[in-house]
Amino acid sequence: MKLSIIAVSLSALIAFGVATASVPMGTKATPAPPAPPAPTSTHNAPSGAGTMSGGQQDRMKTCNADASKKNLNGAARKSYMSDCLKKK
């Protein structure tokens, strides 16, 4: 029994020595390079997000307010908004 415990201990020490001998002392593991940043895209963004200039945003606000005052809904609102944005 004592002999088998000594044999297991000795084999564990040898295995540990072999594993640590493969890395020279004083060296550090180099970390993996950072992942490249994810591409930015407006495909998944809400419609109009970041694509309109200041002037077009102002026209949208004005036309939207006018359409609301006229109680336009559905196709009539869509048509009005299209015409309104083309005029200004």
N, C-alpha and C positions, 0 to 999 in steps of 0.2 A: 504494500500500500504506500509506504513511504517512497519507494522507488518510482511509482507512477506519479506521485505528486511532484517529485523532483523533476521528472521527465517533462511533465506538463509545464511546470514553471520555467524550466530551461528553454523549452520550445517557444514559450510566450516571449521570453527575453530575447531570443534570437530573432523572432519575427518582428519585434519592436525595433531591434537594432537595424535590421535590414530596411524596414520602412523609413526610419529616420536617417539612414545613411544615404538615401537617394536624394535628399535635399541638403546641399552644403550649408554649414552653419553661417549665420550672419546674412543670409539672403531672405528677402521677403517675397511673398507671393504678390504678383502684379494683378491688380483688379482688372476686370473686363472693361473695355472702353465704353463710355456712356452711349446710350442709344441715340440715334439722330432724332431731332425734334419731329413731332408729327406734322404733316403738311396741313396748312390751314386752308380751308375751303368754305365757300359760302353755300355749297350745295345743300347742306343739312341745316343751314341757318333759316330762321323765319324769313318769309318773303320780304324783300326790300331791306333786309338788315345789312347795313354797311355799303349799300350799292347806290344810294341816291345822294346827289349833291345837295347842298344847302338850299339852292333855288328850287329844285324839284320837290324837296320836302315841304317848303313853304307853299308851293302850288297845291300839293296833296292836302295839306291842312286846310287851305282856303276852300278848295273844291269839296272836300269832305264836309266842312262846316255848312257850305251852301246846300249840299245835297241833304243834309240832316234837317236844315230849316225848311226845305221843300218836301220833307217826309217821303223821299224817294227810296224804294226798296227793289231788290232783285235786278232784273234786266234793265229796268228804267234807270236805276242808280248806276249800274255799270256803264250804260250808254252815256249818261250825263257826265260821269267822271272822266270817261275817255275824251269826250268833246271838250270838257273844261280844261283838261291838262294839255290838249293840243293848242288851245287858243292862247294860253298865257306864256 
